[in-house]
Amino acid sequence: MRILAAHDAEGNIQHIVVSPADSPLATVMAENGLLVTEVEAPDEFSGLDLRSDPDESRKRLAEVLQHPQDFKIEGQGKAELVRKNSEAGY
């Protein structure tokens, strides 16, 4: 699975785009001042398969990503999508 995130310089996420790993890279347009980074999937996404089980995968993605403000981008080079507060209960 590929995850692209539009975020500010501090890693605060504005938008997230998810696509199957073998699909063409999505095009993401971001507002001025935002960066777009491909990120590693967090543990909450392990085992999701958008092709073989799209309904369940979409449901789980929606549960996690309905609050993108709960996540941030960390790292340089190979960035990671991480939860800001591990007590959120997901």
N, C-alpha and C positions, 0 to 999 in steps of 0.2 A: 504494500500500500504506500502511496506517495502522499505526503502532506505538505502543502505550501501554506505559509502563514504570512500575512501582511501585518507588520508590527512597527512600533516606534523604536528609537534607539535604546530604550531601557528594556525592551523585550515584551512590552505590553501588546497583546494581540488585538487587532481590529477585525480581521477576517481570516477564515481558514477554508482552504479548498482541499478536498480529499478525492483521490482517484485510484483506480487499480494500479498496481506496480508495473504491469506490462502495457499500460495505455500510454499514448503520447503525452508528453508533458503539458499540463494545463497552462493556459495563459492567464495571468492575474494582473489586473490593473489596480494600482494602489494610488491613494491620494498623495499629494505632495508631502514630503517629509516622512513617508512610510517606507520601510524596506520590505522586500519579499524574500523569504528564506525557505528552502526545502529542509524539513526537520525530520528527525527520527521519531517514530511512533512511540507514545508512552505505553506502559504496561497494560492500561485499560483497553488497548486496541489489539493485544496479542490474540491470535487465533481468528481474527476477522477476515473474511474472504468475500469481497464485494462481488465476485463472479459466481461462486458456487452457492452462496447463501445470501443474496442481496437484501432480502427483507429483514432478516435478523441482524445483519451487519449494519444496515441503515438505522435500525431501532437502537442498537447499542451506541453507534456514533452520535445519534441525536441526543441520547441521554447524557453523554459526556460533553458534547460540544454545544449544548444549549446555553452554556455559560462560559464563553471563551475568556472572559475576564478572570476566571479561576486558574488560567494557565498563563505561562510566559515562555519566551524563547531564551534559552541559555546556551552559552558556549560559542566558540569561534571555530570556523572551519566546518566541522560536522555538528550542527546545532541540534538541540533537543527540545522537545515540547514537554515542559514539566509543570506540575501542579504548584501554584503559588502557596497554597495552604493544604497540607496533607490531611487536615482534619475535616475536609469537605465531605468525606464519606462516600466517595465513588469507588 
